[in-house]
């Protein structure tokens, strides 16, 4: 080794080095110290991990192909003077009553059920491609923090924002932005998963959005922070936050329902989704997710169940196999289903009822065998395999499905049931979070699993072959998992991963279609409760 190199190496040890992974260090220290100057999860400044679940915040909605697309598609049909939150009658129709504090004569926001109405209007108008992208758990504050980390600066403090493709992309001048309410009809009911029945729970609370306590804008500081968390306060009404099931059903079926419902209304009746409607019109339908294939959001695209945790039955509905709610005549099934859940083996699971089958929590061996085209089924199957590149395998199976004019099923994941977190700096080495244990990925974990972007690309390649068109849901579900873990490192990385999938969609539209015949909605299902006290501290001093 040359002497000058030795001298430079030794000298470099004496010079303070720039922070290699600023967000990793911030997150690690926040968990270690129990507090952080930059912010916290919950309503107390000195408790970093006070709150680990959802909130009733307003949620950002980004639309593409909707401007000047006509009544029912254009956001103007649902915001401002047309906001249902300005109408007593519409609120009563939606919630079964006019929730306390919810009528707002100056409301600019829309409701989550309006996401369904946009899609339904697009279907009626003959739009060829209808795409719903759900960043599970990504509220405005999550997006802002991820943008600061990505850009390494504070680029906005209100509004649509900038920094991500879904914020900056213009879609030939057809983009729009607003916010929406995500409150459920009711927070809970008594559930019998075996009988598939529900009954009233006297301890439940009815939904609503008391804007004077919560804020009329997503970026406002709430007057009563604990109101957003469904907690009792001195002045605000007690109104619950939604779970991922109820919220997804609002977007796919257009109803308010109870938390844990999968396309079941608050009276216990099954309802059709936009995917069912599109399928009946000759569209192909697809579902892609970074978390288990039958978790709340992907299941709500198509399945029926009184309880979101009845995973094997939910998967059966998605794949057109007989289930607890369709025991004689199964649903037709989706044309593409790609997601995670591989390797999650359980010997028992009380949440799935008496018909739970030991083995994979989300997919029984019998169902996997039944759907495989090699056994007479309708699907070409791509499943994580030791030593096999996941992206290449999925691409090859998609090509095979196209050649055979078959459906496509992809099943991947790491321990825990999701795709690997890419983290804020993209190195797939997460910091510790609320669980106090950081996830670690092997080289095989990274090689044998495709990314959400690659899953989306495979889905589009199959669905685009249908002349009539398609409906597609893409879920960046790991944003929610990261926020539950109070992990800003994983959360930012998950937003970046989801944004890359959005770009796959827009690239596809530009190459293969147009924004005249495509409508895409990018949004979230609910919020969490990250509060940034000093957002400037997210900016790395290394830059």
HUFENWO-V379988 format. One line per field, one symbol per residue. phi: phi as a letter, one per 30 degrees, with the letter a starting at -180 (. if undefined). Layout:
# HUFENWO-V379988
phi->???
This chain:
# HUFENWO-V379988
phi->.eddddddddddddcecdddbedededddddddiaaddlackccdcbdcdbbbdbcddcdbcbbicdicjejcededbchdcdddccdddddddciacdeicdbdcecdccddddddddddddddiedbbbcccdeicdddddddddedddhadcabaidiajcedccdchhicdbbabbdceddadabdccdddhbbbdcdcdbddlbdddccjdbdcddddbededcicdbdbddcbdddcddedddedcbibdbddjdchbddcjcdbdcdddddddcjddbbbbbcceecdedddddadbadbddddddddeddcicebdcbdccdddjddbbbacjeidcbdaaddcidcdcekddcbddddeddddddcjdccdccbebdicddddddddddddddddhcdbbbbbkcejjbdeddidcichbdddbedibddbcdddedddcdddddddddddddddddddkacbcbcddddddddedhbddddddddddddddddedddddddcbaddcbbbccabcaccbdccdbedddddddd
